[in-house]
Amino acid sequence: MGVVGESFTYPDEINGIIISIKGNQDIISVWNKTGRDDNVVQSIKDDIIRILGIPYNAQMDYTQFNVDDDKKK
């Protein structure tokens, strides 16, 4: 709902979000436009923490999907 309500600092950066609840971990997948800007990536992480009310020290990994590499195959 944070995406719909534009609760993110950079709402135009968010293309989609999926939250997957599993037995031993929860996974939040965020599709954003520009994954190369570290400030935007950190802002998205901070926004997710704020919106969901999770601890700041929660483990969050960022993996950039490189579209250019897929086009070369």
Secondary structure in CASP SS format (residue, H / E / C, confidence):
PFRMAT SS
TARGET T0000
AUTHOR 0000-0000-0000
METHOD secondary structure of the structure
MODEL  1
M C 1.00
G C 1.00
V C 1.00
V C 1.00
G C 1.00
E C 1.00
S C 1.00
F C 1.00
T C 1.00
Y C 1.00
P H 1.00
D H 1.00
E H 1.00
I E 1.00
N E 1.00
G E 1.00
I E 1.00
I E 1.00
I E 1.00
S E 1.00
I E 1.00
K C 1.00
G C 1.00
N C 1.00
Q C 1.00
D E 1.00
I E 1.00
I E 1.00
S E 1.00
V E 1.00
W E 1.00
N E 1.00
K C 1.00
T C 1.00
G C 1.00
R C 1.00
D C 1.00
D H 1.00
N H 1.00
V H 1.00
V H 1.00
Q H 1.00
S H 1.00
I H 1.00
K H 1.00
D H 1.00
D H 1.00
I H 1.00
I H 1.00
R H 1.00
I H 1.00
L H 1.00
G C 1.00
I C 1.00
P C 1.00
Y C 1.00
N C 1.00
A C 1.00
Q C 1.00
M C 1.00
D C 1.00
Y C 1.00
T C 1.00
Q C 1.00
F C 1.00
N C 1.00
V H 1.00
D H 1.00
D H 1.00
D H 1.00
K H 1.00
K H 1.00
K C 1.00
END
